[in-house]
């Protein structure tokens, strides 16, 4: 398979990805982690899997607070970036490794699994997306906790800007967004480099059906990291579930 034939998520998560989303700061990650700790009533000794950890912003904040965290991401580049923060916390608290969420054999089980910043809904087939929840369930203890941070279709449609130009580190970057069927498709064009994001626009009821099929109990669904209850016209969809 040539690079051109690779799925979009195996080509996009690189240095340009970090440039585009550079506004996602450590301060934001700390605020989000504090919410998760409070909302999930974590005790401080949980073993946590950060699934789709990116460059490790949330993993690092959790490790700083004493949690034992394993960060997994499919991108070798992002994992290399994440490993740069290992010197900031004891090694017993934080590890990073390259991994495909479809192939997590031999990782064992965890007390908590996190899936942050819409690291879900990447597949065209609903069954492939639903399978992710079953894999998460297989890696949780009975009663283990799962937190999913996912886009809200209403907000995506409301804020849709079909065409945008940005200056990023002196480069002109073109962004095009379009909704086709049940997907939001973003084309990102750097000088000489073109990428794509494709994410399903799942509504709350669709996500909940997938979670229930994977034997999760849905504890709460929020609209934002302030703890606002879920709304039809909300900003995000934050799901807190427990493995049954």
N, C-alpha and C positions, 0 to 999 in steps of 0.2 A: 504494500500500500504506500503510495507516494504521500508527501505532506499535503498536497492539494486534496487528496481523498480523505484525509483525517476529519473526524467530526469537529465542529467549531470549538468545542471546549478543550480540545487537545492542541489547538493552535493559538488561542487567544490569551491564555493566562501567562503572560510574560512581562517584560519590562514596560511595554506600552500600556498594558492593563493597569499597572501600578501608576503610571503617569496620569491616565485618564481618571482614576479614582484616588488621586493623591489627597483629596480633601477628607478621606476617611481616616481620621486621626486616632492616636493613642488615647486622647482624652475622650473621644466618642466611645471607643472600645471599653474604657474603664466604666463609663456611665452605664453602658449596656450590660456589662458583666455584673455590676452592682445590682442592677434590676433583676437579672437572672438568679443571682444568689438569694435575694430577698423573696422573689416570686416563687421559686422552687423550694424555698425553705431548706437550703443546703446547710450542712452542719460544719463543713470545713475539712472533713477527712475523706470526701468522695473521690473516687477514681473517675476521671472524665475523658471522654473521647470527643475531640473537636473535629468534626467530619466536614471536610472542605475548608480547612483552616486558613487558606491563603498564606499570607506572610506572617501569620501567627499573632495578630493583634490581641484577639480574645484569649488565646492560649496563654500568652505571656501575662496578662492581667490576672488570670486565674492562678497561675503558678506563683505569682508575687504574693498571693493571699494564702499560699500553702497547699493548694490542691495539687494532686498528681494528675498531670495532663499529657495526653498523647494527641498530637496534631497530625492529621492525615490530609494530604492533598495530591491530586493527580499531576500537578505541575512541578517538574524538577526545579524550574527557576524559582518559583514561589517558596518551595521548601528550602532551597539554598538561602534565600533571603530570610526566611524564618529562623534558620539556624544561627544567624548573626546575633540574635537576641539571647542565645543560650547562656552567654557569659553573665547575664543580668540576674539569673536565679540559680539556685542549687540544681545540679543535674538530676537529682532524684525526683524533682518536681516536674520536669518538662522534657519531653522528647518530641522530635518531629521525624516523619518518614514519608516517602513517596508512596502513594497507594490509591488504587481505584476503589471507590465505594462499593463496586460490584464484586470485589475480590478482597475481602478482609479476613481471610482464613488465618487462624493461628493468633489472632489478636486477643482472644479471651473475651471476658465479659466486663462490663463497666457499670458504675452506679448511675452515670449521667452521660447522655449523648447530646451534643449541640450541633445544630446545622444552621449557620448564620448567613445573613446577607444574601438571601435567595440563591443558595447552592443546591437548588432542587428544581425539578420541572424542565430539565435540559433535553429530555428525549421526546421524539415525536409520538411515540406509542404510549398511551396512558398506562398500559400494563408494565412497561419498563420503569416508568416513574414510580408506580405503586410498589414495585419490587424493592425499591430503596427502603421503604418503611419496614418491610419484612426483614431486611438485612439489619437494619437498626435494632429491631426487636430481638433478633437472634444474638445481638451483642450486648444486651441489657440483662441484669439480674431481674428476677421476678420483683415487681414493684419499682424497678429502675425508672428513671425520669428522662424524658425526651423533650427538648425545646427546639421548635422549628420557627425560624424567622423568614417569612415569605412575603413577596410582593402582594399588593391588593389590586385586583383588576380595576376597581373603580378609580383608584388613584392613578393607575397607569393611563387609563383612557382620558381622565381629566387633564393630566399634565403632559399629554402627548405633544411633542414639538417635532413635526415631520422633518425639518431640516435645521441644522445649527452649525455654525462655525466657531471654533475655539482656537486660541493660541495657547499651546502647551509647550513650555520650555523652548519657545522660539519656533515651534513647528505649527503650521496651519493644519488643524484636524477637522475633518468634516464628519458630522454625525447625522445619520438618517434613521428615522424610526417609522415603522408601519405595523399595523395590526392586521394579520392575515389569519382568518379563521379564529382559532383559540390560542394563537401565539403572538407575542410581541417580538418583533425582529428589529434589532439595532445593527446597522452597518457603521463601522468605525474606520475611517480612512485617514491614516497617517501618510506623509509623503513616501510613496513607493511601497506602502504596506496597508493591506485591507483585511479587516477582521469582521466577525459577525457574532452576535449574541442572539440566541433563540430560546425563549422561555415560555412555557405554557401559562395561560391566564386562568388558573384554577380558582374557583370561588370556594368560600368556606365549606359549604356542604360537600363539595367534591373531595376536598382534602380530608374531611372528617370520615367520609365513607372509606377512603383508602386506609386511614389510621385504624378504624374499627375492624376492617378486614385483616389488618396485621396484628390484631389483638392488643390494641391500645385503648386505655380509658382516657377520654379527653377531660382534663381537669378544668382548664380555663383557656379562653382565647381573648387576646388583647388587641388593641388598635395601635399602640405605640409603646415606647419604653418609659412612659410616664404612668403606665398601668391603666389607661383609659379603656373601658370595655369595647369590644369589637363593634364596629358600625358598618352599615351597608355602604356608606360613602367614606370609609376610613382610609388611613394612610398605609398601614401594614397589616399583616396577619401573623400574630405571634401565638403559637400553639404550645401549651404545656400539657403533656400526656404522660401517663404511667403505663408500664408494661403489666398486663394482667397475667 
